[in-house]
Amino acid sequence: MKSLYIVDYWVPFPCSEYGGVVSLIAENDTDAFTILSQEKEFDESYVDRIMPNVVSAQKFKLQDDYESGIIDSFTT
């Protein structure tokens, strides 16, 4: 069963002035980390900060089967 993850953006100030949030669908924390760490638009210098934010993210179980991936991101 997949979940909707609401993950706080992990790039610290001042590179990310105000932060942000990323919404994605994933099977588990490892799947969410893989999806986020492979996204080309995110700064790869901070990959080590992704997993702690995935673990502490809000997660909502989905009843239907959706494709894994990023739904939306708002980052500064």
QUINOR-V619566 format. One record per residue. N is the residue number from 0. SS is DSSP state (helix for helix, strand for strand, loop for the rest). PSI is psi in radians with two decimals (NA if undefined). Layout:
n = <N	N>
ss = <SS	SS>
psi = <PSI	PSI>
//
This chain:
n = <0	1	2	3	4	5	6	7	8	9	10	11	12	13	14	15	16	17	18	19	20	21	22	23	24	25	26	27	28	29	30	31	32	33	34	35	36	37	38	39	40	41	42	43	44	45	46	47	48	49	50	51	52	53	54	55	56	57	58	59	60	61	62	63	64	65	66	67	68	69	70	71	72	73	74	75>
ss = <loop	loop	strand	strand	strand	strand	strand	strand	loop	loop	loop	loop	loop	loop	loop	loop	loop	loop	loop	strand	strand	strand	strand	strand	strand	strand	loop	loop	helix	helix	helix	helix	helix	helix	helix	helix	helix	loop	loop	loop	loop	loop	loop	helix	helix	helix	helix	helix	helix	helix	helix	helix	helix	helix	helix	loop	loop	strand	strand	strand	strand	loop	loop	loop	loop	loop	loop	loop	strand	strand	strand	strand	strand	strand	strand	loop>
psi = <2.35	2.84	2.70	2.17	2.35	1.78	2.26	2.42	2.43	-0.07	2.16	2.85	2.44	-0.05	-0.72	1.82	-0.74	-0.04	-2.47	-2.97	2.54	2.26	2.29	2.86	2.31	2.79	-0.61	-3.11	-0.67	-0.74	-0.74	-0.77	-0.79	-0.80	-0.82	-0.69	-0.35	-0.07	2.13	-0.46	-0.21	2.54	2.01	-0.14	-0.34	0.43	-0.59	-0.24	-0.10	-0.88	-0.77	-0.61	-0.57	-0.79	-0.68	0.05	2.70	2.38	2.34	2.10	2.42	2.40	-0.59	2.85	1.97	2.75	2.38	2.52	3.01	2.27	-0.81	2.62	2.43	1.93	2.66	NA>
//
